[in-house]
Amino acid sequence: MMNTLNGKTALITGGSKGIGYGVAESLLKEGINVAITSRRQDAADAAVAQLTNVGPGKIIGIEADVKDFDAQKMAVAKTLETFGQLDILIANAGVGHFGSIMSLTPELWHDTLDTNLTGVFYSLKAALDALMTTKGYFISIASLAGTNFFPAGSAYNASKFGLVGFTQAVMLDLREAGIKCTTIMPGSVATHFNNHVPNPSDAWKIQPEDMGQMVVDLLKMNPRTLPSKIEVRPSQTK
């Protein structure tokens, strides 16, 4: 059976490490061309150097902060200039600032919401015309924190609750235009998130490559079927 993903193009925000890196690697192995963004060009370049030749897909790295709408438009334009089309947008970039409402500063609140929620709006808005052309796929990486609140999580919970709601509403807006939309809500993933350094004790957690495989499975699903919201957890506890 022919691989229908071969030759498609994906743009992944925050693709230089963690979940975004794992997704990029999986897509490249499927023959998908990938553009990854990062807030720093050197981080994007380092990831590109590691991911080049992992599969038949080609990869580029772009410096583009999701908090900057013009930067998102530039990233889409560079993706189109390089690969000629955009079929898949993975809104993955995110930050985590945690603290009680007594200690949470306005600056940390805005950084969390501007990155995790408004940044996704910017990314999708910038890519929308291109996705309309290809009848593409939009996937947001949310969190189980999008339905489960916890102490010291007011900013993060608000951003992820909002992201889940945003993606589900967008799904209803766009499915009649032939664009599929899914939000993936992972639990514990072995990444550098919140200054954690992945180590062998993380073996029980979801791994970035597991998230990559999940995205591939979604992209290969029959077009008539849309898993619009997916919760995913480690199968065991530590």
ZAMISE-109153 format. One record per atom (N, C-alpha, C): residue in one letter; x, y, z. Coordinates in steps of 0.2 Angstrom, whole numbers, padded with zeros to 4 digits, always signed. Atoms other than C-alpha are relative to their C-alpha. Layout:
// ZAMISE-109153
AXYZ/...
This chain:
// ZAMISE-109153
M+0004-0006+0000/M+0000+0000+0000/M+0004+0006+0000/M-0004-0006+0001/M+0007+0017-0005/M-0001+0004+0007/N+0000-0005-0006/N+0012+0029+0010/N-0003+0006-0002/T+0003-0006+0002/T+0000+0043+0007/T+0002+0006+0004/L-0003-0006-0003/L+0010+0054+0019/L+0006+0002-0003/N-0006-0002+0004/N+0025+0054+0008/N-0001+0006-0004/G+0000-0006+0004/G+0029+0071+0001/G-0005+0006+0003/K+0004-0006-0004/K+0017+0081+0013/K+0005+0004+0004/T-0004-0004-0004/T+0023+0095+0023/T-0003+0002+0007/A+0002-0002-0007/A+0022+0099+0042/A+0004+0006+0003/L-0003-0005-0004/L+0025+0114+0052/L-0001-0001+0008/I+0001+0002-0008/I+0029+0110+0071/I+0003+0006+0004/T-0003-0006-0004/T+0031+0125+0083/T+0003-0004+0006/G-0004+0003-0006/G+0043+0121+0097/G+0003-0006-0002/G-0002+0007+0003/G+0051+0107+0087/G+0007-0002+0002/S-0007+0002-0001/S+0069+0108+0093/S+0001-0005+0006/K-0001+0005-0005/K+0066+0097+0108/K-0006-0003+0002/G+0006+0003-0003/G+0054+0086+0118/G-0005-0003-0005/I+0006+0002+0005/I+0037+0082+0110/I+0001+0002-0007/G-0001-0003+0007/G+0040+0093+0095/G+0005-0004-0004/Y-0005+0004+0004/Y+0056+0084+0091/Y-0002-0007-0001/G+0002+0007+0002/G+0049+0067+0093/G-0005-0001-0005/V+0004+0000+0005/V+0035+0071+0082/V+0003+0001-0007/A-0004-0002+0006/A+0047+0079+0069/A+0003-0007-0003/E-0003+0006+0002/E+0057+0063+0069/E-0004-0005-0003/S+0005+0005+0002/S+0042+0052+0067/S-0003+0002-0007/L+0003-0002+0007/L+0035+0062+0052/L+0006+0000-0005/L-0005+0000+0005/L+0052+0063+0043/L+0001-0007-0002/K-0001+0007+0002/K+0053+0044+0044/K-0006-0002-0005/E+0005+0001+0004/E+0036+0044+0035/E+0000+0003-0007/G-0001-0004+0006/G+0043+0055+0021/G-0003+0006+0000/I+0002-0007-0001/I+0035+0071+0027/I+0005+0005+0000/N-0004-0006+0000/N+0044+0087+0024/N-0002+0004+0007/V+0001-0003-0007/V+0046+0096+0041/V+0003+0007+0001/A-0003-0006-0002/A+0049+0114+0046/A-0002+0000+0008/I+0001-0001-0007/I+0052+0116+0065/I+0002+0007+0002/T-0002-0006-0002/T+0052+0132+0074/T+0002+0000+0007/S-0003-0001-0007/S+0061+0138+0090/S+0001+0007+0001/R-0001-0007-0002/R+0063+0154+0099/R+0007+0002-0002/R-0007-0002+0001/R+0082+0153+0095/R+0002-0004-0006/Q-0002+0003+0006/Q+0089+0149+0078/Q+0006-0005+0001/D-0005+0005-0002/D+0104+0140+0086/D-0003-0007+0002/A+0003+0006-0002/A+0092+0128+0094/A-0003-0004-0005/A+0003+0003+0006/A+0083+0125+0078/A+0005-0003-0004/D-0005+0003+0004/D+0099+0122+0069/D+0003-0006+0003/A-0003+0006-0004/A+0105+0110+0082/A-0005-0006-0001/A+0005+0005+0001/A+0089+0100+0080/A+0000-0003-0007/V-0001+0002+0007/V+0090+0100+0061/V+0006-0004-0001/A-0007+0004+0001/A+0108+0093+0062/A-0001-0007+0002/Q+0001+0006-0002/Q+0102+0079+0072/Q-0005-0004-0004/L+0006+0003+0003/L+0086+0075+0062/L+0001-0001-0008/T-0002+0001+0007/T+0094+0077+0045/T+0001-0008-0002/N-0002+0007+0002/N+0094+0060+0036/N-0003-0006+0004/V+0003+0005-0004/V+0083+0051+0049/V-0005-0004-0004/G+0005+0003+0004/G+0071+0047+0035/G+0000+0004-0007/P+0000-0003+0007/P+0066+0052+0017/P-0002+0007+0000/G+0002-0006-0001/G+0058+0068+0023/G+0006+0005+0001/K-0005-0006-0001/K+0068+0085+0022/K-0003+0004+0006/I+0001-0004-0006/I+0069+0097+0037/I+0003+0007-0001/I-0003-0007-0001/I+0072+0116+0040/I-0002+0002+0007/G+0001-0003-0007/G+0073+0126+0056/G-0001+0007-0001/I+0001-0007+0001/I+0066+0143+0058/I-0001+0003+0007/E+0000-0004-0006/E+0068+0156+0072/E-0007+0003+0000/A+0006-0003+0001/A+0050+0161+0076/A-0004-0001+0007/D+0004+0001-0007/D+0042+0164+0094/D-0007+0001-0002/V+0007+0001+0001/V+0024+0159+0094/V-0004+0006+0003/K+0003-0006-0003/K+0020+0175+0104/K+0000+0006-0005/D-0001-0005+0005/D+0024+0185+0089/D-0004-0002-0007/F+0004+0001+0006/F+0011+0185+0075/F+0003+0000-0007/D-0004-0001+0006/D+0022+0192+0062/D+0005-0006-0001/A-0005+0006+0000/A+0035+0178+0066/A-0004-0006-0003/Q+0003+0006+0002/Q+0022+0165+0063/Q-0002+0000-0007/K+0001-0001+0007/K+0017+0172+0046/K+0006-0001-0004/M-0006+0001+0003/M+0035+0172+0042/M+0002-0007-0001/A-0001+0007+0000/A+0037+0154+0047/A-0004-0004-0005/V+0004+0003+0005/V+0023+0149+0036/V+0002+0002-0007/A-0002-0002+0007/A+0029+0159+0021/A+0007-0004-0001/K-0006+0004+0001/K+0046+0151+0023/K-0001-0007-0001/T+0001+0007+0001/T+0039+0134+0024/T-0003-0001-0007/L+0003+0000+0007/L+0029+0137+0008/L+0005+0001-0005/E-0005-0002+0005/E+0044+0145-0001/E+0004-0007-0001/T-0004+0006+0000/T+0054+0129+0004/T-0003-0006-0003/F+0003+0006+0002/F+0042+0115+0001/F-0006+0001-0004/G+0005-0001+0005/G+0028+0123-0009/G-0007-0001+0003/Q+0007+0001-0002/Q+0013+0118+0002/Q+0001-0001+0008/L+0000+0001-0007/L+0008+0116+0020/L-0007-0005+0001/D+0006+0005-0001/D-0003+0100+0025/D-0001-0001+0007/I+0000+0001-0007/I+0000+0099+0044/I+0003+0005+0004/L-0002-0005-0005/L+0001+0111+0058/L+0000-0003+0007/I+0000+0003-0007/I+0007+0104+0075/I+0002+0006+0004/A-0001-0006-0005/A+0005+0118+0088/A+0002-0003+0007/N-0003+0004-0005/N+0017+0111+0101/N+0003+0005+0005/A-0004-0005-0005/A+0026+0126+0109/A-0004+0001+0006/G+0004-0001-0006/G+0022+0128+0127/G+0005+0002+0005/V-0004-0001-0006/V+0029+0134+0144/V-0004-0002+0006/G+0003+0002-0007/G+0025+0130+0162/G+0003+0005+0005/H-0001-0004-0006/H+0025+0143+0176/H-0004-0002+0005/F+0004+0003-0005/F+0019+0136+0192/F+0001+0004+0007/G+0000-0004-0006/G+0015+0145+0208/G-0007+0002+0003/S+0006-0002-0003/S+0001+0149+0220/S-0002+0007-0003/I+0002-0006+0002/I-0010+0164+0216/I+0003+0006+0004/M-0003-0005-0004/M-0001+0173+0230/M+0007+0002-0003/S-0007-0001+0003/S+0016+0171+0221/S+0000+0002-0007/L+0000+0000+0007/L+0011+0171+0203/L+0000+0008-0002/T+0000-0007+0003/T+0016+0187+0194/T-0004+0002-0006/P+0003-0001+0007/P+0007+0196+0180/P+0004-0002-0006/E-0005+0002+0006/E+0023+0193+0169/E-0001-0007-0001/L+0000+0008+0001/L+0022+0174+0172/L-0007-0002-0003/W+0007+0002+0003/W+0003+0174+0169/W+0000+0001-0007/H+0000-0002+0007/H+0005+0183+0153/H+0004-0004-0005/D-0005+0004+0004/D+0020+0173+0147/D-0003-0007-0001/T+0003+0006+0001/T+0010+0157+0150/T-0006+0000-0005/L+0006+0000+0004/L-0006+0162+0142/L+0002+0002-0007/D-0002-0002+0006/D+0003+0171+0128/D+0003-0005-0005/T-0003+0005+0004/T+0013+0156+0123/T-0005-0006-0001/N+0004+0006+0000/N+0001+0142+0127/N-0007+0000-0004/L+0007-0001+0002/L-0015+0149+0121/L+0000+0005-0006/T+0000-0005+0005/T-0013+0165+0111/T+0005-0002-0006/G-0004+0002+0005/G+0002+0158+0102/G-0002-0005-0004/V+0003+0005+0004/V-0008+0143+0096/V-0005+0004-0005/F+0004-0004+0004/F-0021+0156+0089/F+0004+0003-0006/Y-0004-0003+0005/Y-0007+0165+0080/Y+0003-0005-0005/S-0002+0005+0004/S+0000+0149+0073/S-0005-0002-0005/L+0005+0002+0004/L-0016+0143+0066/L-0002+0006-0005/K+0003-0005+0004/K-0022+0160+0060/K+0005+0001-0006/A-0005-0001+0006/A-0005+0162+0050/A+0000-0005-0005/A+0000+0005+0004/A-0007+0145+0043/A-0006-0002-0004/L+0006+0002+0002/L-0025+0145+0039/L-0001-0001-0008/D+0001+0000+0007/D-0025+0150+0021/D+0003-0006-0004/A-0003+0006+0003/A-0012+0136+0017/A-0003-0006+0001/L+0003+0006-0002/L-0021+0123+0026/L-0007-0001-0003/M+0006+0000+0004/M-0037+0128+0017/M+0001-0003-0007/T-0002+0002+0006/T-0028+0125+0001/T+0001-0008-0001/T-0001+0008+0000/T-0023+0107+0005/T-0005-0004+0004/K+0005+0003-0004/K-0038+0103+0016/K+0004-0004+0005/G-0005+0004-0004/G-0025+0099+0029/G-0002-0002+0007/Y+0002+0003-0007/Y-0024+0094+0048/Y+0004+0005+0005/F-0002-0004-0005/F-0022+0105+0063/F+0000-0004+0007/I+0000+0004-0006/I-0016+0096+0079/I+0003+0005+0006/S-0003-0003-0006/S-0013+0105+0096/S+0002-0005+0005/I-0002+0004-0006/I-0003+0098+0110/I-0002+0003+0006/A+0003-0003-0006/A-0013+0102+0126/A+0003-0004+0006/S-0003+0004-0006/S-0011+0092+0142/S-0007-0002+0004/L+0006+0002-0005/L-0022+0083+0155/L-0001+0005+0005/A+0001-0006-0004/A-0020+0099+0164/A-0005+0004-0003/G+0005-0004+0003/G-0033+0105+0152/G-0007-0002+0002/T+0007+0002-0003/T-0047+0096+0162/T+0001-0002+0007/N-0001+0002-0007/N-0038+0092+0179/N+0004+0006+0003/F-0003-0006-0004/F-0034+0107+0190/F+0004-0002+0006/F-0004+0002-0005/F-0021+0107+0203/F+0003+0006+0004/P-0003-0006-0003/P-0013+0118+0216/P+0006+0003-0003/A-0005-0004+0003/A-0001+0131+0210/A+0000+0000-0008/G+0000+0001+0007/G-0007+0128+0192/G-0005+0005-0003/S+0005-0005+0003/S-0019+0143+0189/S+0002+0002-0007/A-0002-0003+0007/A-0009+0150+0174/A+0000-0006-0005/Y-0001+0006+0004/Y-0005+0133+0167/Y-0007-0003-0002/N+0006+0003+0001/N-0022+0126+0170/N-0005+0005-0005/A+0004-0005+0004/A-0030+0142+0162/A+0002-0001-0007/S-0003+0001+0007/S-0019+0140+0147/S-0003-0006-0004/K+0002+0006+0003/K-0023+0122+0144/K-0007-0001-0001/F+0007+0001+0001/F-0041+0122+0148/F-0002+0005-0006/G+0001-0005+0006/G-0042+0137+0135/G+0002-0004-0006/L-0002+0003+0007/L-0032+0127+0122/L-0005-0006-0002/V+0004+0005+0002/V-0043+0112+0123/V-0007+0003-0002/G+0006-0003+0003/G-0059+0123+0121/G+0001+0003-0006/F-0001-0003+0007/F-0051+0133+0107/F+0001-0005-0005/T-0001+0005+0006/T-0046+0117+0097/T-0007-0003-0001/Q+0006+0004+0002/Q-0063+0109+0099/Q-0005+0005-0003/A+0004-0005+0003/A-0072+0125+0094/A+0002+0001-0007/V-0003-0001+0007/V-0060+0127+0079/V-0002-0006-0004/M+0002+0006+0003/M-0064+0109+0075/M-0007+0001-0004/L+0007-0001+0003/L-0082+0113+0072/L+0000+0006-0005/D-0001-0005+0005/D-0077+0129+0062/D+0002-0003-0006/L-0004+0002+0006/L-0066+0120+0050/L-0001-0007-0003/R+0001+0007+0003/R-0072+0102+0047/R-0004+0001-0006/E+0004+0000+0006/E-0085+0108+0034/E+0005+0003-0006/A-0004-0002+0005/A-0070+0116+0025/A+0005-0006-0002/G-0005+0005+0001/G-0061+0099+0025/G+0006+0000+0004/I-0006+0000-0004/I-0048+0103+0038/I-0002-0004+0007/K+0001+0004-0006/K-0047+0090+0052/K+0004+0004+0006/C-0003-0004-0006/C-0043+0097+0070/C+0000-0005+0006/T+0000+0005-0006/T-0037+0086+0085/T+0004+0004+0005/T-0004-0002-0005/T-0031+0091+0102/T+0003-0007+0004/I-0003+0006-0004/I-0019+0078+0111/I+0002+0003+0007/M-0001-0002-0007/M-0019+0079+0130/M+0004-0005+0004/P-0004+0005-0004/P-0004+0070+0137/P+0001+0001+0007/G-0002+0000-0007/G+0000+0066+0155/G+0008+0001+0000/S-0007-0001-0001/S+0018+0064+0160/S+0004-0003-0006/V-0004+0002+0005/V+0030+0064+0146/V+0008+0002+0002/A-0007-0001-0001/A+0049+0062+0147/A+0003+0005-0004/T-0003-0005+0004/T+0055+0079+0141/T+0004+0005+0005/H-0003-0005-0004/H+0064+0095+0147/H-0004+0005+0003/F+0005-0005-0002/F+0048+0103+0151/F+0001+0002+0008/N-0001-0003-0007/N+0049+0115+0167/N+0007-0002+0003/N-0007+0000-0002/N+0068+0113+0168/N+0002-0008+0002/H-0002+0007-0001/H+0067+0094+0170/H+0005-0003-0005/V-0005+0003+0004/V+0082+0084+0163/V-0002-0007-0001/P+0002+0007+0000/P+0076+0067+0156/P+0006-0004+0002/N-0005+0005-0003/N+0085+0052+0164/N-0003-0007+0000/P+0003+0007+0000/P+0083+0033+0165/P-0006-0001+0005/S+0006+0001-0004/S+0071+0035+0179/S-0007+0002-0003/D+0006-0002+0003/D+0059+0042+0167/D-0003-0005-0005/A+0002+0005+0005/A+0057+0026+0158/A-0008-0002+0000/W+0007+0001-0001/W+0039+0024+0165/W-0005+0005-0004/K+0004-0005+0003/K+0033+0040+0157/K-0001-0001-0008/I+0000-0001+0007/I+0027+0043+0139/I+0006+0003-0003/Q-0006-0002+0003/Q+0041+0045+0128/Q-0001+0005-0007/P+0002-0004+0006/P+0042+0059+0114/P-0001-0004-0006/E+0001+0004+0007/E+0043+0045+0100/E-0007-0003+0001/D+0007+0003+0000/D+0026+0038+0107/D-0005+0006-0002/M+0004-0005+0002/M+0019+0055+0104/M+0000+0001-0008/G-0001+0000+0007/G+0026+0055+0087/G-0004-0005-0004/Q+0004+0006+0003/Q+0018+0038+0083/Q-0007+0002+0000/M+0007-0002+0000/M+0002+0045+0089/M-0002+0005-0005/V+0002-0004+0005/V+0002+0059+0077/V+0000-0003-0007/V+0000+0004+0006/V+0007+0047+0063/V-0007-0004-0001/D+0006+0004+0000/D-0008+0036+0067/D-0006+0005-0002/L+0006-0004+0001/L-0020+0051+0067/L+0000+0002-0008/L-0001-0002+0007/L-0013+0057+0050/L-0002-0006-0005/K+0002+0006+0004/K-0016+0039+0043/K-0007-0002+0000/M+0006+0003-0001/M-0033+0037+0049/M-0005+0002-0006/N+0004-0001+0005/N-0047+0036+0037/N-0003+0007+0000/P+0003-0007+0000/P-0053+0054+0031/P-0007+0001+0003/R+0007+0000-0003/R-0071+0050+0037/R+0000+0000+0007/T+0000+0001-0007/T-0065+0048+0055/T+0004+0005+0003/L-0003-0005-0004/L-0060+0062+0067/L+0000-0001+0007/P-0001+0000-0007/P-0053+0059+0084/P+0001+0007+0002/S-0001-0008-0001/S-0056+0077+0090/S+0004+0001+0006/K-0003-0001-0007/K-0049+0075+0108/K+0003-0007+0002/I-0003+0006-0002/I-0037+0062+0114/I+0004+0001+0007/E-0004+0000-0006/E-0031+0059+0132/E+0004-0006+0000/V-0006+0005+0000/V-0015+0049+0134/V+0004+0000+0007/R-0004+0001-0006/R-0007+0043+0150/R+0005-0005+0000/P-0004+0006-0001/P+0007+0032+0155/P-0004-0006+0002/S+0004+0006-0001/S+0001+0014+0156/S+0002-0002+0007/Q-0002+0002-0007/Q+0010+0012+0173/Q+0002+0007+0004/T-0002-0006-0004/T+0014+0024+0188/T+0007-0002+0002/K-0007+0001-0002/K+0032+0026+0193/K+0001-0004+0006/
